[in-house]
Amino acid sequence: MPKPIEKILLFLSDFITINASFFGWALIRQRFGFDAQISFGDFWVISGLIFLFWLFVFIFFGLYRSWYAQSRFDEFIALFKAVSIGIILIFLFTIDWHHDVANPFPLSRLMILTYWLVLLVGVSAGRMALRSFQRKLLESGVGLRKTVIVGQGNRAKELKEKVERFPALGYQLAGFVNPSRSGNPVIPQEQILGNLNNLEAIVQKNGIEEILIALEESERSSVVDILGQVNGLDVHLKIVPDLYDIVVGQARTNQIYGFPLIEILPELMPLWERRVKRLMDLSVSAAILVLFAPIWVFVGLIIKIESKGPVLYKQTRVGRNGKPFTMVKFRSMYRDAEKTSGPVWAGEDDPRITHTGWMLRKLRIDEVPQFINVFKGDMSLIGPRPERPYFVEKLKKEIPFYSRRLRIRPGITGWAQIKHEYDQSLDDVRKKVQYDLFYLENMSLRMDLKILLNTISVMLRGKGQ
């Protein structure tokens, strides 16, 4: 099923079941004598507002993500969590602190629990019916995702047989990719689309959405090449379980129909935490840019007075999934500082830095205009620092897994920034990449808060560079 149609049907299912649940709950309230005497028109207005509330909650908890032969029980658990938290919010929003605190469990308040049960059953039934219909479509060959298997040995052959045996998994096998190291190929040559060196081209040419990795024991090192080639592409990767030790800490097991695969995730932070992270980005960046605007104007005047050139320094950086964007900072160097030297990293006593720029860097005020990038969505408050395209291309060749930093939005500050000094050499970058990969594997709101507090400490102590 195409994603737009899937989302429309899911929206309609939720619209019908949420409103039907509210109507059914209203009838139950009447049976218990809680008739609020609401007019027909007002009833539908209230019902519409309640639906918008639940729509926001479901979106926040990621209940409108694309679904491919996933466990319906897992979806029910996710729905259970979302509805329960939503009911708690409704309870808190509608509480009468003067009356309900004195009488904490009146029957009228307990009726909210009835609404929770009616809503959970109603929405779950609608979604389960839709998911069963989707599964039938997949089994009929409708909505399958184009897939390639990396490997041409016995494991690849076994994986092919399982994919063909369970069409509800949603895989439409386009062919195989030769890892170039297989000593005992069992896949017919006509089914081989190419070798590992042109995997990226194969994905783009054939519109591949899924890559299943089934390598032999002697081919394990090829996983590094696979991850490097597909980084930034809109594909999902899964790997057979016995290769799990290669990607420890970066994978999550997914098993349906007794068909175990390990999913190599593009991001490890749960969706609801990513939503909160983005809300934090928007609120903090807007507050800093607006509330402290007079200070930034004053900083701009000092920069302008001390040296010629623009107040803001603009530079192309590489963002999420390798997409370039224009990053802005307060100018801390003399104009045309790299005219003769070319792209180089800033040193601790860099003569290109102005006196004002030195102080701005110590307090990290030079990075304040980047909150514009944060608000636009090019960057986040917390994440790996964005690099220039020149250095990115160079570092991809020099450092294994460097491009994995590009899986998430770059940040104003990050784990590497609070654990290591500014980059002055390739060795510094190698060390920082280790910190960045650690952050990718342990992303959470708690870790972001820890980084933010450490960054504030660095600013207050003037330890920036």
Secondary structure, DSSP 8 states (H G I E B T S, - for coil): --HHHHHHHHHHHHHHHHHHHHHHHHHHHHHTT------HHHHHHHHHHHHHHHHHHHHHTTTTS--SS--HHHHHHHHHHHHHHHHHHHHHHT--HHHHHHSS--HHHHHHHHHHHHHHHHHHHHHHHHHHHHHHHHHTTTT-EEEEEE--SHHHHHHHHHHHH-GGG-EEEEEEEE-S--SS--S-GGGEEEEGGGHHHHHHHHT--EEEE---GGGTTHHHHHHHHHTTSS-EEEE-GGGGGGGTTSEEEEEETTEEEEEE-S--S-HHHHHHHHHHHHHHHHHHHHHTHHHHHHHHHHHHHHSSS-SEEEEEEE-GGG-EEEEEEE--B-TTTTTTT-S----TT-TTB-HHHHHHHHHTGGGTTHHHHHHHTS-EEES-----HHHHHHHHHHSTTGGGGGGS--EEE-HHHHHS----SHHHHHHHHHHHHHHHHT--HHHHHHHHHHHHHHHHHT---
